[in-house]
């Protein structure tokens, strides 16, 4: 099996290498492993889905509280 570094996965997925490291730390990339102080990610691993807020409820509530 071939592995990518966080930099290689970041380039492949179009996100920062820091973000890839965070996703690895949160166990959101299946098969990612620590190799010393670095993460190695299987070459065929899929980019995890975006877990940020999908509906606008939170955003609407903040706008209403602010009065703008």
N, CA, C and O atoms as a Tinker XYZ file with bonds, in Angstrom:
   272  protein
     1  N      0.839000   -1.174000    0.000000    73     2
     2  CA     0.000000    0.000000    0.000000    64     1     3
     3  C      0.888000    1.242000    0.000000    63     2     4     5
     4  O      1.914000    1.292000    0.678000    81     3
     5  N      0.481000    2.217000   -0.756000    73     3     6
     6  CA     1.234000    3.474000   -0.832000    64     5     7
     7  C      0.576000    4.504000    0.075000    63     6     8     9
     8  O     -0.639000    4.506000    0.271000    81     7
     9  N      1.415000    5.382000    0.622000    73     7    10
    10  CA     0.945000    6.397000    1.554000    64     9    11
    11  C      1.343000    7.786000    1.072000    63    10    12    13
    12  O      2.312000    7.960000    0.332000    81    11
    13  N      0.564000    8.767000    1.515000    73    11    14
    14  CA     0.851000   10.178000    1.249000    64    13    15
    15  C      1.163000   10.872000    2.572000    63    14    16    17
    16  O      0.716000   10.444000    3.636000    81    15
    17  N      1.929000   11.935000    2.484000    73    15    18
    18  CA     2.153000   12.786000    3.657000    64    17    19
    19  C      0.967000   13.745000    3.774000    63    18    20    21
    20  O      0.091000   13.763000    2.909000    81    19
    21  N      0.942000   14.525000    4.822000    73    19    22
    22  CA    -0.113000   15.526000    4.956000    64    21    23
    23  C     -0.021000   16.551000    3.823000    63    22    24    25
    24  O     -1.037000   17.075000    3.367000    81    23
    25  N      1.204000   16.830000    3.377000    73    23    26
    26  CA     1.373000   17.780000    2.272000    64    25    27
    27  C      0.820000   17.223000    0.971000    63    26    28    29
    28  O      0.181000   17.942000    0.203000    81    27
    29  N      1.066000   15.935000    0.722000    73    27    30
    30  CA     0.558000   15.296000   -0.496000    64    29    31
    31  C     -0.953000   15.216000   -0.502000    63    30    32    33
    32  O     -1.585000   15.482000   -1.525000    81    31
    33  N     -1.546000   14.849000    0.637000    73    31    34
    34  CA    -3.008000   14.773000    0.736000    64    33    35
    35  C     -3.623000   16.164000    0.596000    63    34    36    37
    36  O     -4.668000   16.322000   -0.033000    81    35
    37  N     -2.977000   17.167000    1.180000    73    35    38
    38  CA    -3.480000   18.542000    1.087000    64    37    39
    39  C     -3.511000   19.015000   -0.358000    63    38    40    41
    40  O     -4.478000   19.639000   -0.796000    81    39
    41  N     -2.469000   18.722000   -1.081000    73    39    42
    42  CA    -2.407000   19.116000   -2.491000    64    41    43
    43  C     -3.473000   18.387000   -3.303000    63    42    44    45
    44  O     -4.120000   18.983000   -4.163000    81    43
    45  N     -3.650000   17.113000   -3.030000    73    43    46
    46  CA    -4.626000   16.287000   -3.740000    64    45    47
    47  C     -6.052000   16.771000   -3.493000    63    46    48    49
    48  O     -6.863000   16.814000   -4.419000    81    47
    49  N     -6.365000   17.139000   -2.237000    73    47    50
    50  CA    -7.717000   17.517000   -1.854000    64    49    51
    51  C     -7.988000   19.015000   -1.924000    63    50    52    53
    52  O     -9.137000   19.436000   -1.789000    81    51
    53  N     -6.960000   19.822000   -2.130000    73    51    54
    54  CA    -7.152000   21.264000   -2.239000    64    53    55
    55  C     -7.410000   21.953000   -0.906000    63    54    56    57
    56  O     -8.140000   22.943000   -0.856000    81    55
    57  N     -6.816000   21.441000    0.188000    73    55    58
    58  CA    -6.926000   22.065000    1.498000    64    57    59
    59  C     -5.517000   22.215000    2.075000    63    58    60    61
    60  O     -4.549000   21.748000    1.474000    81    59
    61  N     -5.397000   22.860000    3.232000    73    59    62
    62  CA    -4.073000   23.072000    3.813000    64    61    63
    63  C     -3.562000   21.801000    4.486000    63    62    64    65
    64  O     -4.348000   20.949000    4.900000    81    63
    65  N     -2.251000   21.683000    4.590000    73    63    66
    66  CA    -1.654000   20.523000    5.254000    64    65    67
    67  C     -1.988000   20.529000    6.744000    63    66    68    69
    68  O     -2.114000   19.470000    7.360000    81    67
    69  N     -2.131000   21.714000    7.319000    73    67    70
    70  CA    -2.528000   21.815000    8.725000    64    69    71
    71  C     -3.914000   21.217000    8.935000    63    70    72    73
    72  O     -4.147000   20.505000    9.911000    81    71
    73  N     -4.834000   21.509000    8.016000    73    71    74
    74  CA    -6.199000   20.970000    8.102000    64    73    75
    75  C     -6.181000   19.450000    7.988000    63    74    76    77
    76  O     -6.932000   18.774000    8.691000    81    75
    77  N     -5.346000   18.904000    7.125000    73    75    78
    78  CA    -5.232000   17.454000    6.983000    64    77    79
    79  C     -4.750000   16.857000    8.306000    63    78    80    81
    80  O     -5.258000   15.822000    8.737000    81    79
    81  N     -3.783000   17.494000    8.948000    73    79    82
    82  CA    -3.292000   17.025000   10.238000    64    81    83
    83  C     -4.383000   17.024000   11.297000    63    82    84    85
    84  O     -4.468000   16.099000   12.105000    81    83
    85  N     -5.217000   18.057000   11.296000    73    83    86
    86  CA    -6.325000   18.137000   12.243000    64    85    87
    87  C     -7.326000   17.017000   11.977000    63    86    88    89
    88  O     -7.810000   16.381000   12.914000    81    87
    89  N     -7.636000   16.774000   10.711000    73    87    90
    90  CA    -8.559000   15.690000   10.359000    64    89    91
    91  C     -8.005000   14.336000   10.806000    63    90    92    93
    92  O     -8.759000   13.480000   11.268000    81    91
    93  N     -6.717000   14.145000   10.674000    73    91    94
    94  CA    -6.075000   12.908000   11.144000    64    93    95
    95  C     -6.193000   12.795000   12.658000    63    94    96    97
    96  O     -6.509000   11.723000   13.174000    81    95
    97  N     -5.947000   13.868000   13.363000    73    95    98
    98  CA    -6.025000   13.867000   14.826000    64    97    99
    99  C     -7.430000   13.548000   15.315000    63    98   100   101
   100  O     -7.602000   12.956000   16.380000    81    99
   101  N     -8.423000   13.938000   14.545000    73    99   102
   102  CA    -9.817000   13.697000   14.907000    64   101   103
   103  C    -10.311000   12.340000   14.419000    63   102   104   105
   104  O    -11.495000   12.029000   14.548000    81   103
   105  N     -9.406000   11.520000   13.856000    73   103   106
   106  CA    -9.751000   10.189000   13.327000    64   105   107
   107  C    -10.820000   10.248000   12.242000    63   106   108   109
   108  O    -11.669000    9.360000   12.156000    81   107
   109  N    -10.783000   11.285000   11.419000    73   107   110
   110  CA   -11.774000   11.441000   10.348000    64   109   111
   111  C    -11.268000   10.933000    9.010000    63   110   112   113
   112  O    -12.020000   10.902000    8.036000    81   111
   113  N     -9.993000   10.529000    8.947000    73   111   114
   114  CA    -9.439000    9.944000    7.726000    64   113   115
   115  C     -9.142000    8.483000    8.020000    63   114   116   117
   116  O     -8.209000    8.180000    8.763000    81   115
   117  N     -9.932000    7.563000    7.441000    73   115   118
   118  CA    -9.718000    6.144000    7.725000    64   117   119
   119  C     -8.357000    5.672000    7.230000    63   118   120   121
   120  O     -7.953000    5.979000    6.108000    81   119
   121  N     -7.656000    4.928000    8.072000    73   119   122
   122  CA    -6.364000    4.364000    7.703000    64   121   123
   123  C     -5.178000    5.264000    7.971000    63   122   124   125
   124  O     -4.037000    4.837000    7.792000    81   123
   125  N     -5.410000    6.506000    8.398000    73   123   126
   126  CA    -4.300000    7.417000    8.701000    64   125   127
   127  C     -3.576000    6.924000    9.947000    63   126   128   129
   128  O     -4.210000    6.500000   10.914000    81   127
   129  N     -2.251000    6.980000    9.922000    73   127   130
   130  CA    -1.438000    6.489000   11.030000    64   129   131
   131  C     -0.334000    7.473000   11.348000    63   130   132   133
   132  O      0.096000    8.250000   10.496000    81   131
   133  N      0.120000    7.426000   12.596000    73   131   134
   134  CA     1.274000    8.224000   12.998000    64   133   135
   135  C      2.529000    7.450000   12.626000    63   134   136   137
   136  O      2.619000    6.249000   12.878000    81   135
   137  N      3.482000    8.122000   12.039000    73   135   138
   138  CA     4.798000    7.553000   11.749000    64   137   139
   139  C      5.805000    8.497000   12.387000    63   138   140   141
   140  O      6.284000    9.433000   11.747000    81   139
   141  N      6.119000    8.248000   13.645000    73   139   142
   142  CA     6.958000    9.179000   14.386000    64   141   143
   143  C      6.154000   10.405000   14.729000    63   142   144   145
   144  O      5.153000   10.311000   15.440000    81   143
   145  N      6.570000   11.554000   14.239000    73   143   146
   146  CA     5.840000   12.795000   14.499000    64   145   147
   147  C      5.003000   13.232000   13.303000    63   146   148   149
   148  O      4.450000   14.331000   13.298000    81   147
   149  N      4.910000   12.380000   12.295000    73   147   150
   150  CA     4.175000   12.733000   11.073000    64   149   151
   151  C      3.010000   11.784000   10.852000    63   150   152   153
   152  O      2.973000   10.679000   11.392000    81   151
   153  N      2.068000   12.238000   10.054000    73   151   154
   154  CA     0.935000   11.403000    9.671000    64   153   155
   155  C      1.194000   10.817000    8.295000    63   154   156   157
   156  O      1.743000   11.485000    7.419000    81   155
   157  N      0.797000    9.565000    8.110000    73   155   158
   158  CA     0.804000    8.959000    6.778000    64   157   159
   159  C     -0.629000    8.562000    6.464000    63   158   160   161
   160  O     -1.337000    8.008000    7.304000    81   159
   161  N     -1.037000    8.854000    5.245000    73   159   162
   162  CA    -2.420000    8.684000    4.823000    64   161   163
   163  C     -2.436000    7.770000    3.606000    63   162   164   165
   164  O     -1.685000    7.995000    2.656000    81   163
   165  N     -3.291000    6.732000    3.620000    73   163   166
   166  CA    -3.363000    5.848000    2.458000    64   165   167
   167  C     -3.662000    6.644000    1.183000    63   166   168   169
   168  O     -4.466000    7.576000    1.186000    81   167
   169  N     -3.002000    6.258000    0.113000    73   167   170
   170  CA    -3.144000    6.981000   -1.153000    64   169   171
   171  C     -4.583000    6.983000   -1.656000    63   170   172   173
   172  O     -5.006000    7.932000   -2.317000    81   171
   173  N     -5.340000    5.930000   -1.351000    73   171   174
   174  CA    -6.713000    5.827000   -1.842000    64   173   175
   175  C     -7.758000    6.358000   -0.859000    63   174   176   177
   176  O     -8.954000    6.175000   -1.082000    81   175
   177  N     -7.328000    7.013000    0.225000    73   175   178
   178  CA    -8.262000    7.568000    1.213000    64   177   179
   179  C     -9.072000    8.700000    0.581000    63   178   180   181
   180  O     -8.562000    9.483000   -0.221000    81   179
   181  N    -10.342000    8.760000    0.964000    73   179   182
   182  CA   -11.227000    9.803000    0.462000    64   181   183
   183  C    -11.202000   11.005000    1.398000    63   182   184   185
   184  O    -11.019000   10.861000    2.607000    81   183
   185  N    -11.386000   12.184000    0.830000    73   183   186
   186  CA   -11.457000   13.404000    1.638000    64   185   187
   187  C    -12.717000   13.346000    2.489000    63   186   188   189
   188  O    -13.799000   13.094000    1.960000    81   187
   189  N    -12.603000   13.577000    3.808000    73   187   190
   190  CA   -13.787000   13.540000    4.670000    64   189   191
   191  C    -14.782000   14.637000    4.302000    63   190   192   193
   192  O    -14.415000   15.695000    3.791000    81   191
   193  N    -16.040000   14.353000    4.576000    73   191   194
   194  CA   -17.086000   15.341000    4.309000    64   193   195
   195  C    -16.897000   16.538000    5.230000    63   194   196   197
   196  O    -16.361000   16.410000    6.331000    81   195
   197  N    -17.336000   17.686000    4.774000    73   195   198
   198  CA   -17.258000   18.919000    5.552000    64   197   199
   199  C    -18.271000   18.846000    6.683000    63   198   200   201
   200  O    -19.462000   18.671000    6.425000    81   199
   201  N    -17.830000   18.976000    7.926000    73   199   202
   202  CA   -18.705000   18.835000    9.090000    64   201   203
   203  C    -19.174000   20.176000    9.643000    63   202   204   205
   204  O    -19.729000   20.236000   10.740000    81   203
   205  N    -18.955000   21.246000    8.893000    73   203   206
   206  CA   -19.415000   22.548000    9.378000    64   205   207
   207  C    -20.935000   22.639000    9.271000    63   206   208   209
   208  O    -21.576000   21.760000    8.695000    81   207
   209  N    -21.498000   23.689000    9.819000    73   207   210
   210  CA   -22.947000   23.881000    9.833000    64   209   211
   211  C    -23.463000   23.933000    8.396000    63   210   212   213
   212  O    -22.954000   24.692000    7.570000    81   211
   213  N    -24.474000   23.123000    8.111000    73   211   214
   214  CA   -25.031000   23.071000    6.758000    64   213   215
   215  C    -26.273000   23.938000    6.605000    63   214   216   217
   216  O    -26.498000   24.514000    5.541000    81   215
   217  N    -27.086000   24.038000    7.666000    73   215   218
   218  CA   -28.262000   24.894000    7.555000    64   217   219
   219  C    -27.909000   26.305000    8.012000    63   218   220   221
   220  O    -26.864000   26.507000    8.632000    81   219
   221  N    -28.732000   27.247000    7.726000    73   219   222
   222  CA   -28.437000   28.628000    8.079000    64   221   223
   223  C    -28.987000   29.046000    9.423000    63   222   224   225
   224  O    -28.947000   30.229000    9.760000    81   223
   225  N    -29.508000   28.089000   10.217000    73   223   226
   226  CA   -30.154000   28.434000   11.478000    64   225   227
   227  C    -29.221000   29.195000   12.412000    63   226   228   229
   228  O    -29.606000   30.236000   12.946000    81   227
   229  N    -28.008000   28.701000   12.619000    73   227   230
   230  CA   -27.057000   29.351000   13.506000    64   229   231
   231  C    -26.706000   30.744000   12.985000    63   230   232   233
   232  O    -26.653000   31.702000   13.756000    81   231
   233  N    -26.473000   30.853000   11.708000    73   231   234
   234  CA   -26.090000   32.130000   11.103000    64   233   235
   235  C    -27.237000   33.138000   11.246000    63   234   236   237
   236  O    -27.005000   34.310000   11.545000    81   235
   237  N    -28.479000   32.676000   11.031000    73   235   238
   238  CA   -29.638000   33.559000   11.158000    64   237   239
   239  C    -29.802000   34.046000   12.597000    63   238   240   241
   240  O    -30.096000   35.219000   12.829000    81   239
   241  N    -29.614000   33.151000   13.555000    73   239   242
   242  CA   -29.746000   33.526000   14.968000    64   241   243
   243  C    -28.731000   34.591000   15.331000    63   242   244   245
   244  O    -29.078000   35.545000   16.027000    81   243
   245  N    -27.475000   34.465000   14.881000    73   243   246
   246  CA   -26.437000   35.442000   15.181000    64   245   247
   247  C    -26.784000   36.796000   14.574000    63   246   248   249
   248  O    -26.561000   37.831000   15.202000    81   247
   249  N    -27.330000   36.797000   13.354000    73   247   250
   250  CA   -27.686000   38.048000   12.682000    64   249   251
   251  C    -28.830000   38.756000   13.426000    63   250   252   253
   252  O    -28.819000   39.981000   13.551000    81   251
   253  N    -29.809000   37.997000   13.918000    73   251   254
   254  CA   -30.926000   38.577000   14.633000    64   253   255
   255  C    -30.490000   39.173000   15.976000    63   254   256   257
   256  O    -31.003000   40.212000   16.391000    81   255
   257  N    -29.554000   38.521000   16.646000    73   255   258
   258  CA   -29.063000   39.020000   17.925000    64   257   259
   259  C    -28.285000   40.317000   17.754000    63   258   260   261
   260  O    -28.352000   41.204000   18.605000    81   259
   261  N    -27.559000   40.425000   16.671000    73   259   262
   262  CA   -26.712000   41.584000   16.435000    64   261   263
   263  C    -27.478000   42.810000   15.985000    63   262   264   265
   264  O    -26.973000   43.929000   16.075000    81   263
   265  N    -28.699000   42.606000   15.498000    73   263   266
   266  CA   -29.520000   43.735000   15.079000    64   265   267
   267  C    -29.156000   44.266000   13.702000    63   266   268   269
   268  O    -29.616000   45.339000   13.310000    81   267
   269  N    -28.331000   43.523000   12.959000    73   267   270
   270  CA   -27.977000   43.984000   11.608000    64   269   271
   271  C    -28.696000   43.218000   10.561000    63   270   272
   272  O    -28.514000   43.477000    9.372000    81   271
